[in-house]
């Protein structure tokens, strides 16, 4: 999913909340409307602080490119099967049921 798609969805969620008389979808630290980078940053912090998943796997999940041009030319796998449990745990964490 592209950043533009996420931005649009987050903007629509925010606007829907505001239209219902609520505060909207705001960044808790800045009070500004939340943006996709904040979600990615929160995910990365969660992996680093609360899990044993490798940082490299988290970087792949948030689509950060790591390594030199030569390394990237050979690093083509998305490691979906390795990421699947991490993303399931992330979803559970967001629902409040992760330990």
Buried (B, 14 or more C-beta within 10 A) or exposed (E): EEEEEBBEEBBEBBEEBBEEEEEBBBEEEEEEBBBBEBBBEBBBEBBEEEBEBEEBBBBBBBEEEEEEEEEEEEBEEEBEEBBEEBBEBBEEBEEEEBE
